[in-house]
Structures are given as C-alpha cells and as structure tokens.
C-alpha cells in the first residue's frame, strides 16, 4: 500500500471518529433536553402599574410548554394575593392588590414540562419602582414644581419654574398646568417633557402648548388611562364664551373639548368633580350638593345618582367613591355607572369615623383606602385662621370646610374598628392642611403649615407659606421623609 493511500485511510478513520463523537454528544444533549425542566427565558412586567393599579400582570416566558399550573404551586414573597394562569410556554401572575413601592417581590413557581414531564422550580424577582411624587413651592420670587423620591431624599429637583403655578396634572402628552398672569387671569397649557428621561427630564418647555384661558380655571385633574384632563372654567374665555363653573373635558392629543351639559345641551354649573378611574366618565357635584354622573361615549349624557354629598375621593384602585354627608362619611359603588348598568339611586354604605379622644373635636374623614380610613382630630375649640375671601374653599384642603386650618390636631387611621394615630405635628402651633393617599394607599401625604405660614391668596387651589409635605407610611406611622411645598400630586 502506498504512502498516499495509508494517509488517506488514516484521514477517513479520523473523520469517522470525529463524526461518531459528535453524534454521541448530540444524542447526549438531545437526551438531556428530553429531561430538562422548564427554565425562565424572559419576564414581562410594567412595574409602574404594579404600584398604581390593581389586577396588573407579570408574565413569565419559559423554555418549553408547561402543564396547567395550580394556584398553590405559585408563591410570592412578600406575601400578596395572586391569580395564576398558564398558556403554552407562558405563566401569568395577576396581582389582586397594588404592590408596595421600592420592594423586591420574589415569585416561585413549580412547573412541569408538557412534553418532557420534567419538574422544576422557576424563580423570578420583580422589583417595584420608587416613583416620583411632586409638590409646589410658592414664593414671591416665583413658583417651583419639585420632584421627590421617597427612598432617595437627595433626589429632589425642580422640574418646572413659573411666576405663578396654580395647579398641575400629569398626562400622556406632558404636564398640564394652570398658571396665572400678573392680572390674575388663568391659562391652561401643556408642557412637554424635555432634557432626558424619567430621572433627568423636566417640563421647562420654552413654548408650551396653550389650550385656553379664562378669568378663572381650577380643579384641574387628569385620567391616566384615557389620557384626558378636565378643568372648571368661570369668566370670559378666549373665544368670548362666558363660563359659569363649567366643567370642560379635554383630550390634549386632539384638543377636542367636551362640555358637561344637561339633557338640553346647556352647561351645568359644577361645584366639585372627579374622573371615575380608568374611564372618561366622571362624577360631579352640583351647586346645591347633589351628585350626578356624566359620560362622553357612546353619546354624551348626564344621570342623577340620587344623593347629595361632598366628594372625598375614590378608594385607590377601585371605582368606589368616598363621600361626606350630613350624617357622616359613606362609600358609593360606581361600578354600575362604569358598565352602564346603573338603574336605581345609589345606596351609600356608612363609614364609622374614629371616636374623638378627650380634649378634641369629632374627627373628620379625609381619605379612605380599601381597608382603612384616615381622619383628622382637631383640638377642642381650636383657633382658626381665616383666608382670602376669593378662595374656593372646596379645593382648599381645609378640614374645617371654610378655607381655614385649625392649630394642632393629629391624623388617625382606623382599621378593623380600631383607631391609631399616625401623625402629630412636632409643634402644637402647626396646622394640618391637605391629607391624601398615594396611588397604592401605602403612604399618606400630609401638609403642615408652621405658625408663621400665611395664606398665599391663590384662588381655587389655596396654599400657605412655610408649608411642608410629610410622607407617612400608613401601616407603621413612620414619616419616611418631609419635602418643602404643598399641593401634592396625590391630592388631585
């Protein structure tokens, strides 16, 4: 046999050996895959919604299709109620309650491969954000909208400066702002975000989009799901329209303006109002105190809710409205108004406020969550400080209902029939202003006005000098931080 033939033979043998080894490796890998348990490939979650809405989902994408997963095969730490569904190679965890901010939730799920029959445990961490919250600091030198992070006190920064900021509301299009010129006339504008993303951007838009102006604009609110805003107008508008406490619902993207009118098409004077969460529908209070609902689609219509009361706010994450009546606070279920099935006057469910402690006046309910009630106790016979005559007291955040603030007092929370104090000012001369809940009802924003604070005389959205907003954890009463200014964005 020639040298060349022997070399060719050795090369063929080497190739056969290599292919055989590769075949054995491939067979081994294939066998391993047949018994490989499902693995986590990707996770989808909108963490911002997890801390601001109920029924939000986290979806786990796995490496192979799985059998149906039983609810008890999934656990979440810290514990929170969930619903579980699976489809193909996806596992969906639906959180039935809003989550706490700045917290890592650990999901563990026992799963079985549909084709392989192999069992495995999937572990997926989900960290919720420390979302921005805002206050307004007014001064003679100009007003500032300040952004804060509760878990990072050093992150406070000014995101908008203007001579006179009356109110503001976040929308998908930017920041809606009611400002006032030197004559006192109000203007509503949309300021686009500039200069970066959520952590670095601001609303110092050099050329904001002006929607309208009028003698008075107030009670500005937004609905984050639908992207619309609403505002109450009085006085003469840009087009010479005469407004009288007229509620306007505006889509900033299209600048379509809808007026809340009665069945005859006449504008209805509005004393107070709120969007029904997640919809373009709303509830409003007429000047005589009666409550009505209004919806824009499929056709604009107004309907009587069959009761008289002042509006407090919606329980976070629900369509249940807290109201204040002469007989006390109560809850009203507006789900029928959302689904179009409301066919009878509403039946309020009374709320029992905490009992007044010795030396204090009966408590006034300020905010309500799904499992607790916030109320304010004022010292008996407390001195009050009157405010400007042109203040719209319904938006003043006054626990006394007349635009004044009582000196001293405390904020209490009632849970399961038991009351406990979560906030008392350090100085007895300090007054408590607005009190409202975070979107997930984890915190309360509590305004305090020191002894030297005086009314700034701003119509509709009254403020005081020397105001601080205290962020208090509801479950423990811990004040996690205090920030300069008032008019928290939670108090819309």
Order of alpha helices (4+ residues) and beta strands (2+ residues): alpha-beta-alpha-beta-beta-beta-beta-beta-beta-beta-beta-beta-beta-beta-beta-beta-beta-beta-beta-beta-beta-beta-beta-beta-beta-beta-beta-alpha-beta-beta-beta-beta-beta-beta-beta-beta-beta-beta-beta
